[in-house]
Amino acid sequence: MKNSVILIVCLIMLAFVAHSQTLKVPEMVLEEPSAGRRVRVTPEEYKGTDVFYSLYLPKEHTSEGSYPIIIEYTGNKHKATGSSGLVQDASLGYAAAIHTGAIWAVMPFVDGESSMTNWWGVEEETIEFAITNIRRICENYGGNHAQVFICGFSRGAIAVNYIGLYNEEIADVWNGFFSHDHYDGQREWRGNWGAPLVDYQDAAKIRLSRMKGRAALASQNGSTPGKVRAYFDANNLNNFGEITHNEFLVQDIIKDIPNEIVTHSHTDQWMLWESDAKDKVMNWFEEVLQKHPGTYTISGEVISEEKVPLEGILVQSGRTHFTKTDKYGAYKIEGLVSGERMIRIPKFNKHKIIDLASDCYNIDFKIDLTHSNE
């Protein structure tokens, strides 16, 4: 009898742990970036404005390390679901950052000197802000340019493609795409945009074609499972990348909604609870980091005309993909999508153009040291 009671108690405890909140997102503070802290970062060109992003460096962060980056976009401001639309209130990417040891940054939707809590701001400004500051995260905090993910909830889920694949330049940045609740092209948003649906879906398909075989995780809460999957199937979208679907009920993860923490099942906070759905997300991140589908590597060496290896020379392909040569003059740029690519050495105004369809080796440069671009 005693053993039976103990067993029942243990099962109850396990059930409680399986559906308990195990993480809490750190508050954003006004400090310099440091390991284990989430801070507000206002770029120099936005000083005195309301435009900033939040930056979390992993607890194990050091100046010599290299870390994946998870870029997040928030949902719209929506009182009924408790979504504020604010950078500082994001939750979706935090658990994945903890699990993978990644840098986590939440980007704004920019319109001049304002960060918009509804929809996109000015798309081109939002995109420029993201590219510029992802590059800075790589340069200043050890972000790995080949392991940059984009994720988002609700409005942010649509932004994963609508912003993340808006044009070739921003599409070039990402290693993988994680969206939760909604998807670019899935439905009309009357009074805002997305109508008529047929035109919206045609434009969304063009954006999705820029995925070029990379990995996407389409996550969806709801009592009618399969609606995102059905959208993919009806429009043959699965051909554009390695698509994984994650369909579940948030009410099965967070009990007694609404409660003092979560007011609605349309929420980005579910990743703070343990669940099979969360495990599927973590497994997806691990697999993409290991296999990096849809991306390739270019490598070579940079030497002088006298065949002396040149160390510390910047080599880049696209604004966020860059590296410096080692003491042997060798370089390697990873995480590149297919297509025509320019490999540049800005200091000496040298470049080569290649058609990338697989890993490319021996893309070498011979430099005349008397003709520096600096």
MARVEX-923423 format. One record per residue (C-alpha): residue in three letters; residue number from 1; z, y, x. Coordinates in steps of 0.05 Angstrom, whole numbers. Each point is the difference from the previous one (the first is absolute). Layout:
MARVEX-923423
@rest->ala; nr->NUM; up->Z; north->Y; east->X
...
***
This chain:
MARVEX-923423
@rest->met; nr->1; up->0; north->0; east->0
@rest->lys; nr->2; up->19; north->47; east->56
@rest->asn; nr->3; up->-66; north->-13; east->36
@rest->ser; nr->4; up->-39; north->14; east->-64
@rest->val; nr->5; up->34; north->67; east->-9
@rest->ile; nr->6; up->-14; north->19; east->72
@rest->leu; nr->7; up->-73; north->-20; east->-9
@rest->ile; nr->8; up->-7; north->42; east->-63
@rest->val; nr->9; up->32; north->60; east->34
@rest->cys; nr->10; up->-47; north->-7; east->59
@rest->leu; nr->11; up->-61; north->-4; east->-46
@rest->ile; nr->12; up->23; north->62; east->-36
@rest->met; nr->13; up->10; north->36; east->66
@rest->leu; nr->14; up->-69; north->-21; east->24
@rest->ala; nr->15; up->-32; north->24; east->-64
@rest->phe; nr->16; up->36; north->67; east->8
@rest->val; nr->17; up->-23; north->8; east->72
@rest->ala; nr->18; up->-71; north->-18; east->-18
@rest->his; nr->19; up->-2; north->58; east->-50
@rest->ser; nr->20; up->44; north->51; east->35
@rest->gln; nr->21; up->-18; north->65; east->34
@rest->thr; nr->22; up->3; north->-13; east->74
@rest->leu; nr->23; up->-31; north->65; east->27
@rest->lys; nr->24; up->11; north->74; east->-11
@rest->val; nr->25; up->-51; north->51; east->23
@rest->pro; nr->26; up->31; north->49; east->50
@rest->glu; nr->27; up->5; north->71; east->-23
@rest->met; nr->28; up->-48; north->48; east->33
@rest->val; nr->29; up->36; north->47; east->48
@rest->leu; nr->30; up->-18; north->63; east->39
@rest->glu; nr->31; up->6; north->-28; east->70
@rest->glu; nr->32; up->-45; north->-17; east->58
@rest->pro; nr->33; up->-32; north->-69; east->-7
@rest->ser; nr->34; up->43; north->-56; east->29
@rest->ala; nr->35; up->9; north->-75; east->-7
@rest->gly; nr->36; up->26; north->-22; east->-67
@rest->arg; nr->37; up->-5; north->69; east->-32
@rest->arg; nr->38; up->-45; north->27; east->-55
@rest->val; nr->39; up->-17; north->72; east->12
@rest->arg; nr->40; up->-41; north->56; east->-29
@rest->val; nr->41; up->-59; north->20; east->44
@rest->thr; nr->42; up->-35; north->66; east->-11
@rest->pro; nr->43; up->-62; north->5; east->44
@rest->glu; nr->44; up->-6; north->65; east->39
@rest->glu; nr->45; up->-60; north->23; east->-41
@rest->tyr; nr->46; up->42; north->-7; east->-64
@rest->lys; nr->47; up->62; north->36; east->23
@rest->gly; nr->48; up->28; north->44; east->-56
@rest->thr; nr->49; up->-34; north->-41; east->-55
@rest->asp; nr->50; up->22; north->-56; east->-46
@rest->val; nr->51; up->-45; north->-51; east->34
@rest->phe; nr->52; up->34; north->-54; east->42
@rest->tyr; nr->53; up->2; north->-75; east->9
@rest->ser; nr->54; up->59; north->-48; east->9
@rest->leu; nr->55; up->4; north->-41; east->63
@rest->tyr; nr->56; up->43; north->-62; east->12
@rest->leu; nr->57; up->4; north->-31; east->69
@rest->pro; nr->58; up->25; north->-72; east->3
@rest->lys; nr->59; up->70; north->-12; east->27
@rest->glu; nr->60; up->-28; north->-35; east->61
@rest->his; nr->61; up->-47; north->58; east->16
@rest->thr; nr->62; up->-8; north->21; east->73
@rest->ser; nr->63; up->-47; north->49; east->33
@rest->glu; nr->64; up->-35; north->-58; east->36
@rest->gly; nr->65; up->-11; north->-43; east->-62
@rest->ser; nr->66; up->-61; north->-12; east->-45
@rest->tyr; nr->67; up->10; north->-5; east->-75
@rest->pro; nr->68; up->-40; north->-12; east->-63
@rest->ile; nr->69; up->-4; north->60; east->-47
@rest->ile; nr->70; up->7; north->-2; east->-76
@rest->ile; nr->71; up->-27; north->62; east->-34
@rest->glu; nr->72; up->22; north->9; east->-72
@rest->tyr; nr->73; up->-20; north->43; east->-59
@rest->thr; nr->74; up->45; north->12; east->-61
@rest->gly; nr->75; up->-12; north->-5; east->-74
@rest->asn; nr->76; up->-10; north->59; east->-46
@rest->lys; nr->77; up->59; north->39; east->-26
@rest->his; nr->78; up->17; north->-36; east->-65
@rest->lys; nr->79; up->67; north->10; east->-33
@rest->ala; nr->80; up->-4; north->-61; east->-45
@rest->thr; nr->81; up->-4; north->-48; east->59
@rest->gly; nr->82; up->45; north->39; east->48
@rest->ser; nr->83; up->-56; north->16; east->49
@rest->ser; nr->84; up->9; north->68; east->32
@rest->gly; nr->85; up->-66; north->1; east->38
@rest->leu; nr->86; up->39; north->26; east->61
@rest->val; nr->87; up->-10; north->-24; east->71
@rest->gln; nr->88; up->75; north->-9; east->10
@rest->asp; nr->89; up->8; north->-47; east->-59
@rest->ala; nr->90; up->-49; north->-54; east->22
@rest->ser; nr->91; up->24; north->-72; east->5
@rest->leu; nr->92; up->-58; north->-50; east->2
@rest->gly; nr->93; up->-14; north->-3; east->74
@rest->tyr; nr->94; up->71; north->1; east->27
@rest->ala; nr->95; up->15; north->-75; east->-7
@rest->ala; nr->96; up->-66; north->-18; east->33
@rest->ala; nr->97; up->16; north->48; east->57
@rest->ile; nr->98; up->68; north->-33; east->10
@rest->his; nr->99; up->-31; north->-69; east->-1
@rest->thr; nr->100; up->-56; north->15; east->49
@rest->gly; nr->101; up->36; north->50; east->45
@rest->ala; nr->102; up->-50; north->53; east->-21
@rest->ile; nr->103; up->0; north->75; east->-1
@rest->trp; nr->104; up->1; north->23; east->-72
@rest->ala; nr->105; up->-30; north->68; east->-20
@rest->val; nr->106; up->-9; north->28; east->-70
@rest->met; nr->107; up->-57; north->50; east->-4
@rest->pro; nr->108; up->-9; north->57; east->-50
@rest->phe; nr->109; up->-58; north->19; east->-45
@rest->val; nr->110; up->-18; north->68; east->27
@rest->asp; nr->111; up->-25; north->63; east->-34
@rest->gly; nr->112; up->4; north->60; east->47
@rest->glu; nr->113; up->74; north->13; east->12
@rest->ser; nr->114; up->24; north->-48; east->-54
@rest->ser; nr->115; up->14; north->-75; east->-4
@rest->met; nr->116; up->-23; north->-23; east->-69
@rest->thr; nr->117; up->42; north->-46; east->-44
@rest->asn; nr->118; up->-59; north->-16; east->-46
@rest->trp; nr->119; up->-67; north->-27; east->22
@rest->trp; nr->120; up->-36; north->16; east->64
@rest->gly; nr->121; up->7; north->73; east->19
@rest->val; nr->122; up->-64; north->16; east->38
@rest->glu; nr->123; up->-27; north->-67; east->23
@rest->glu; nr->124; up->-29; north->26; east->65
@rest->glu; nr->125; up->66; north->34; east->19
@rest->thr; nr->126; up->40; north->-62; east->-18
@rest->ile; nr->127; up->-46; north->-42; east->44
@rest->glu; nr->128; up->0; north->48; east->59
@rest->phe; nr->129; up->76; north->3; east->-3
@rest->ala; nr->130; up->5; north->-76; east->3
@rest->ile; nr->131; up->-50; north->-10; east->57
@rest->thr; nr->132; up->30; north->55; east->42
@rest->asn; nr->133; up->71; north->-24; east->-7
@rest->ile; nr->134; up->-15; north->-75; east->7
@rest->arg; nr->135; up->-32; north->18; east->67
@rest->arg; nr->136; up->64; north->38; east->19
@rest->ile; nr->137; up->44; north->-58; east->-21
@rest->cys; nr->138; up->-41; north->-44; east->47
@rest->glu; nr->139; up->3; north->50; east->57
@rest->asn; nr->140; up->73; north->21; east->-6
@rest->tyr; nr->141; up->38; north->-60; east->-29
@rest->gly; nr->142; up->-37; north->-62; east->24
@rest->gly; nr->143; up->-38; north->-14; east->-64
@rest->asn; nr->144; up->-51; north->-55; east->10
@rest->his; nr->145; up->-68; north->28; east->-21
@rest->ala; nr->146; up->-25; north->-71; east->-15
@rest->gln; nr->147; up->56; north->-16; east->-48
@rest->val; nr->148; up->0; north->57; east->-51
@rest->phe; nr->149; up->11; north->-20; east->-73
@rest->ile; nr->150; up->-7; north->43; east->-62
@rest->cys; nr->151; up->42; north->-14; east->-61
@rest->gly; nr->152; up->18; north->34; east->-65
@rest->phe; nr->153; up->30; north->-5; east->-70
@rest->ser; nr->154; up->-34; north->22; east->-65
@rest->arg; nr->155; up->-37; north->64; east->20
@rest->gly; nr->156; up->11; north->-23; east->71
@rest->ala; nr->157; up->-29; north->-69; east->-17
@rest->ile; nr->158; up->-64; north->34; east->-22
@rest->ala; nr->159; up->3; north->44; east->62
@rest->val; nr->160; up->-1; north->-62; east->45
@rest->asn; nr->161; up->-75; north->-1; east->-15
@rest->tyr; nr->162; up->-15; north->67; east->-31
@rest->ile; nr->163; up->29; north->37; east->60
@rest->gly; nr->164; up->2; north->-57; east->51
@rest->leu; nr->165; up->-73; north->-17; east->-9
@rest->tyr; nr->166; up->-24; north->69; east->-22
@rest->asn; nr->167; up->-49; north->7; east->58
@rest->glu; nr->168; up->-18; north->-38; east->64
@rest->glu; nr->169; up->48; north->40; east->44
@rest->ile; nr->170; up->64; north->-16; east->-38
@rest->ala; nr->171; up->-24; north->-71; east->-16
@rest->asp; nr->172; up->-4; north->-14; east->74
@rest->val; nr->173; up->75; north->8; east->9
@rest->trp; nr->174; up->29; north->-60; east->-36
@rest->asn; nr->175; up->17; north->-72; east->18
@rest->gly; nr->176; up->20; north->-19; east->-71
@rest->phe; nr->177; up->10; north->27; east->-71
@rest->phe; nr->178; up->60; north->-12; east->-46
@rest->ser; nr->179; up->1; north->28; east->-71
@rest->his; nr->180; up->50; north->-10; east->-56
@rest->asp; nr->181; up->-12; north->16; east->-74
@rest->his; nr->182; up->-71; north->27; east->-13
@rest->tyr; nr->183; up->-63; north->-3; east->41
@rest->asp; nr->184; up->-57; north->47; east->14
@rest->gly; nr->185; up->-53; north->-7; east->-54
@rest->gln; nr->186; up->42; north->-46; east->-45
@rest->arg; nr->187; up->8; north->49; east->-59
@rest->glu; nr->188; up->-16; north->70; east->-25
@rest->trp; nr->189; up->50; north->57; east->8
@rest->arg; nr->190; up->-22; north->46; east->-56
@rest->gly; nr->191; up->19; north->73; east->10
@rest->asn; nr->192; up->4; north->-11; east->75
@rest->trp; nr->193; up->-59; north->-40; east->26
@rest->gly; nr->194; up->-32; north->-69; east->-2
@rest->ala; nr->195; up->-43; north->10; east->-61
@rest->pro; nr->196; up->-50; north->-24; east->-19
@rest->leu; nr->197; up->24; north->-67; east->26
@rest->val; nr->198; up->-68; north->-26; east->20
@rest->asp; nr->199; up->-11; north->58; east->48
@rest->tyr; nr->200; up->70; north->-4; east->27
@rest->gln; nr->201; up->-8; north->-74; east->14
@rest->asp; nr->202; up->-67; north->11; east->35
@rest->ala; nr->203; up->33; north->51; east->46
@rest->ala; nr->204; up->60; north->-46; east->11
@rest->lys; nr->205; up->-46; north->-57; east->21
@rest->ile; nr->206; up->-32; north->45; east->53
@rest->arg; nr->207; up->69; north->16; east->26
@rest->leu; nr->208; up->21; north->-73; east->1
@rest->ser; nr->209; up->-63; north->-19; east->38
@rest->arg; nr->210; up->30; north->40; east->58
@rest->met; nr->211; up->54; north->-54; east->6
@rest->lys; nr->212; up->-50; north->-41; east->40
@rest->gly; nr->213; up->36; north->-67; east->-2
@rest->arg; nr->214; up->71; north->24; east->12
@rest->ala; nr->215; up->61; north->-25; east->-37
@rest->ala; nr->216; up->27; north->28; east->-65
@rest->leu; nr->217; up->60; north->-19; east->-42
@rest->ala; nr->218; up->-6; north->20; east->-73
@rest->ser; nr->219; up->70; north->-3; east->-31
@rest->gln; nr->220; up->11; north->7; east->-75
@rest->asn; nr->221; up->60; north->-1; east->-46
@rest->gly; nr->222; up->-13; north->-12; east->-74
@rest->ser; nr->223; up->6; north->-44; east->-61
@rest->thr; nr->224; up->-76; north->-11; east->1
@rest->pro; nr->225; up->-11; north->-31; east->69
@rest->gly; nr->226; up->-70; north->-4; east->27
@rest->lys; nr->227; up->-26; north->69; east->-20
@rest->val; nr->228; up->-10; north->24; east->72
@rest->arg; nr->229; up->-28; north->-68; east->19
@rest->ala; nr->230; up->-47; north->4; east->-60
@rest->tyr; nr->231; up->-24; north->69; east->23
@rest->phe; nr->232; up->-16; north->-29; east->69
@rest->asp; nr->233; up->-36; north->-60; east->-29
@rest->ala; nr->234; up->-41; north->40; east->-51
@rest->asn; nr->235; up->-25; north->47; east->53
@rest->asn; nr->236; up->-8; north->-50; east->58
@rest->leu; nr->237; up->49; north->40; east->42
@rest->asn; nr->238; up->27; north->-61; east->35
@rest->asn; nr->239; up->-62; north->0; east->44
@rest->phe; nr->240; up->22; north->63; east->36
@rest->gly; nr->241; up->62; north->-27; east->34
@rest->glu; nr->242; up->53; north->-54; east->4
@rest->ile; nr->243; up->35; north->14; east->-66
@rest->thr; nr->244; up->69; north->-28; east->-18
@rest->his; nr->245; up->30; north->9; east->-70
@rest->asn; nr->246; up->74; north->4; east->-14
@rest->glu; nr->247; up->17; north->-1; east->-74
@rest->phe; nr->248; up->71; north->-2; east->-28
@rest->leu; nr->249; up->51; north->32; east->-46
@rest->val; nr->250; up->46; north->51; east->31
@rest->gln; nr->251; up->51; north->-17; east->-55
@rest->asp; nr->252; up->6; north->-69; east->33
@rest->ile; nr->253; up->20; north->34; east->65
@rest->ile; nr->254; up->43; north->58; east->-23
@rest->lys; nr->255; up->44; north->-19; east->-59
@rest->asp; nr->256; up->21; north->44; east->-58
@rest->ile; nr->257; up->-52; north->55; east->7
@rest->pro; nr->258; up->14; north->57; east->-14
@rest->asn; nr->259; up->62; north->5; east->43
@rest->glu; nr->260; up->32; north->53; east->44
@rest->ile; nr->261; up->-48; north->-15; east->57
@rest->val; nr->262; up->-67; north->-17; east->-33
@rest->thr; nr->263; up->-20; north->32; east->-65
@rest->his; nr->264; up->-66; north->-36; east->-12
@rest->ser; nr->265; up->-37; north->-63; east->22
@rest->his; nr->266; up->-58; north->44; east->24
@rest->thr; nr->267; up->35; north->13; east->66
@rest->asp; nr->268; up->-9; north->-3; east->75
@rest->gln; nr->269; up->73; north->-21; east->11
@rest->trp; nr->270; up->-10; north->-74; east->-14
@rest->met; nr->271; up->-12; north->-13; east->74
@rest->leu; nr->272; up->73; north->17; east->13
@rest->trp; nr->273; up->20; north->-64; east->-37
@rest->glu; nr->274; up->-10; north->-71; east->25
@rest->ser; nr->275; up->-53; north->-39; east->-38
@rest->asp; nr->276; up->-59; north->-47; east->7
@rest->ala; nr->277; up->-46; north->59; east->-13
@rest->lys; nr->278; up->30; north->38; east->58
@rest->asp; nr->279; up->-6; north->-62; east->44
@rest->lys; nr->280; up->-74; north->-2; east->-16
@rest->val; nr->281; up->-7; north->72; east->25
@rest->met; nr->282; up->37; north->-15; east->64
@rest->asn; nr->283; up->-42; north->-62; east->13
@rest->trp; nr->284; up->-63; north->41; east->-12
@rest->phe; nr->285; up->21; north->53; east->52
@rest->glu; nr->286; up->17; north->-55; east->50
@rest->glu; nr->287; up->-68; north->-34; east->-10
@rest->val; nr->288; up->-40; north->65; east->6
@rest->leu; nr->289; up->37; north->20; east->63
@rest->gln; nr->290; up->-15; north->-68; east->30
@rest->lys; nr->291; up->-72; north->-9; east->-22
@rest->his; nr->292; up->-24; north->72; east->-12
@rest->pro; nr->293; up->-60; north->-20; east->-43
@rest->gly; nr->294; up->-60; north->46; east->-1
@rest->thr; nr->295; up->16; north->35; east->66
@rest->tyr; nr->296; up->-26; north->-9; east->71
@rest->thr; nr->297; up->15; north->20; east->72
@rest->ile; nr->298; up->-41; north->39; east->51
@rest->ser; nr->299; up->19; north->-4; east->73
@rest->gly; nr->300; up->-27; north->18; east->68
@rest->glu; nr->301; up->16; north->40; east->62
@rest->val; nr->302; up->-8; north->71; east->25
@rest->ile; nr->303; up->-17; north->9; east->73
@rest->ser; nr->304; up->-26; north->55; east->45
@rest->glu; nr->305; up->-70; north->0; east->30
@rest->glu; nr->306; up->34; north->-27; east->62
@rest->lys; nr->307; up->26; north->-58; east->-42
@rest->val; nr->308; up->72; north->23; east->3
@rest->pro; nr->309; up->40; north->-18; east->-63
@rest->leu; nr->310; up->22; north->62; east->-39
@rest->glu; nr->311; up->69; north->-3; east->-29
@rest->gly; nr->312; up->26; north->41; east->-59
@rest->ile; nr->313; up->-67; north->18; east->-29
@rest->leu; nr->314; up->-2; north->10; east->-76
@rest->val; nr->315; up->-50; north->-44; east->-35
@rest->gln; nr->316; up->-8; north->4; east->-76
@rest->ser; nr->317; up->-41; north->-22; east->-59
@rest->gly; nr->318; up->17; north->40; east->-62
@rest->arg; nr->319; up->57; north->49; east->-6
@rest->thr; nr->320; up->57; north->-50; east->-4
@rest->his; nr->321; up->-27; north->-56; east->46
@rest->phe; nr->322; up->13; north->18; east->72
@rest->thr; nr->323; up->31; north->-26; east->64
@rest->lys; nr->324; up->5; north->17; east->74
@rest->thr; nr->325; up->-25; north->-41; east->58
@rest->asp; nr->326; up->49; north->-40; east->42
@rest->lys; nr->327; up->5; north->0; east->76
@rest->tyr; nr->328; up->-60; north->-46; east->3
@rest->gly; nr->329; up->-42; north->48; east->-41
@rest->ala; nr->330; up->1; north->-49; east->-59
@rest->tyr; nr->331; up->5; north->21; east->-72
@rest->lys; nr->332; up->4; north->-37; east->-67
@rest->ile; nr->333; up->-7; north->30; east->-69
@rest->glu; nr->334; up->21; north->-46; east->-57
@rest->gly; nr->335; up->-2; north->4; east->-76
@rest->leu; nr->336; up->-71; north->25; east->-6
@rest->val; nr->337; up->-43; north->-13; east->-62
@rest->ser; nr->338; up->-72; north->-21; east->4
@rest->gly; nr->339; up->-60; north->46; east->3
@rest->glu; nr->340; up->-29; north->51; east->47
@rest->arg; nr->341; up->55; north->26; east->45
@rest->met; nr->342; up->3; north->53; east->54
@rest->ile; nr->343; up->45; north->-14; east->59
@rest->arg; nr->344; up->18; north->67; east->33
@rest->ile; nr->345; up->32; north->26; east->64
@rest->pro; nr->346; up->13; north->73; east->-20
@rest->lys; nr->347; up->22; north->23; east->69
@rest->phe; nr->348; up->-68; north->-16; east->30
@rest->asn; nr->349; up->-42; north->9; east->-62
@rest->lys; nr->350; up->-24; north->-72; east->4
@rest->his; nr->351; up->-14; north->-47; east->-58
@rest->lys; nr->352; up->-34; north->-64; east->-20
@rest->ile; nr->353; up->-22; north->-22; east->-69
@rest->ile; nr->354; up->4; north->-73; east->-20
@rest->asp; nr->355; up->-11; north->-40; east->-64
@rest->leu; nr->356; up->66; north->-35; east->-8
@rest->ala; nr->357; up->-2; north->-68; east->-36
@rest->ser; nr->358; up->48; north->-40; east->45
@rest->asp; nr->359; up->45; north->12; east->60
@rest->cys; nr->360; up->-38; north->36; east->55
@rest->tyr; nr->361; up->17; north->-5; east->73
@rest->asn; nr->362; up->-25; north->34; east->64
@rest->ile; nr->363; up->-14; north->67; east->-33
@rest->asp; nr->364; up->7; north->34; east->67
@rest->phe; nr->365; up->-6; north->72; east->23
@rest->lys; nr->366; up->-17; north->28; east->68
@rest->ile; nr->367; up->25; north->71; east->9
@rest->asp; nr->368; up->-23; north->57; east->44
@rest->leu; nr->369; up->67; north->32; east->17
@rest->thr; nr->370; up->-32; north->67; east->15
@rest->his; nr->371; up->-17; north->10; east->-74
@rest->ser; nr->372; up->65; north->4; east->-38
@rest->asn; nr->373; up->1; north->29; east->-70
@rest->glu; nr->374; up->68; north->33; east->13
***
